[in-house]
């Protein structure tokens, strides 16, 4: 889940950076002065943007991919206690250990 969120955040962040590089071509002659004076701010905001994208994708993944996990775990626990035939042999062997 973290890997998926990281991949999506990195992809969207890179797309945004390429879009900005295309739109801000007129600033190329001033590149050295901009990075010398405002490089720390650009880096900080880029880091904050990436962090926010990662957090948003991580929360979305938790929300949609782990929707009924608690209910599923309660069902498996109940089947382990009862000893039902619905569980696989591997789960029964691991629970006996």
Residue pairs with C-beta under 8 A, 6 or more apart in sequence:
1 58
1 61
1 62
1 65
1 66
2 58
4 57
4 61
5 54
5 57
5 58
5 60
5 61
6 54
8 53
8 57
9 50
9 53
9 54
9 56
9 57
10 50
12 53
13 46
13 49
13 50
13 53
16 49
17 46
27 34
34 42
35 42
76 87
76 91
79 86
79 87
80 87
80 91
80 92
80 95
